[in-house]
Amino acid sequence: MRRLFKLTTICITATLAFASTELFAQQGARKMTAEWRDGDYIVRRYIVTDGTPHSANYEIHYAINSADAVMGFEDNGEVLAQLDNFFNEMKKDSLVHISKISVMGYASPDGTTQFNGTLAQERAKELSAMLAKRYGLQDYNIAISSQVEPWSATTDAIEHSSLNNRNDLVRIVNSNEAPMTIDHKLKRENSAWDWLKSDVLPDMRKATVTIAYTKDQVTDKREYKPVTSNPKEVVIVEEYIVEDKAHKHHEHNKHYDRPHHDGKHRGKHHNRKVVILNEWEGVIIDCGASTEGCCPTSCQ
């Protein structure tokens, strides 16, 4: 009766798992822009739409009764340099998207209401035209508005001043009287009026620029995907010689017929089994290749 012997081999396998922890922003869609390999990982780069609102604010000042934005007046030159930098960076950054540009012109409350209203409008229009020409914003619908500052806007400055009659002045500027009436009353307060003309009213002669924009985010997502070797390309990395234990048993059995076991038959009792391994992954893919005789039926 022919016996079959099993080749017992310890098979060690390693399992690698990778879980991505990167989160995509939930407020918008994403678009893949690039894909590359980094070792055992596939990296994909996405641009994620981000609707988070941002704003940049700038303030230009004007001389009394003027709608010309003179760059050498006050700190206008510095503000213009900041505007230049913003638009230059925006043109280079495709992630920035302008949603709205607003210009609001202001006028101080001294003088007639009608004249001040027209002056505030002109300041907004002139500054809007300058922005469109300087930064190529003709395709943008720049929102224009204007406002004449009320006398009550001087309250905080008066309260924090060193004027002796500041309480009386606060009552005047917060009264329900017509703006021109308040104007005449304040002008009778000699020292107080001089201070208002030099320290308070000039800051109200201005125009503001507000740029609302969003900025998309760049996100990389890594996926574990190792490069595997070709399954057909296997390498014998270990070889096991398995001796037929039955042969040894019969050698020492005094009852077997020695002459019956000649060299030809003994060769069949020394089987050479070969274990073939996938060298990269370290797992057995063939437990049976034998050079002679019977082959193990399984690998345990």
Helices and strands as residue ranges (DSSP letters): E 30-38, E 41-48, E 54-61, H 76-92, E 96-107, H 113-135, E 143-148, G 151-154, H 155-159, H 166-173, H 179-187, H 190-195, I 196-200, G 201-204, E 206-215, E 217-224, H 245-251, G 258-260, H 263-266, G 267-269, E 276-278, E 283-286
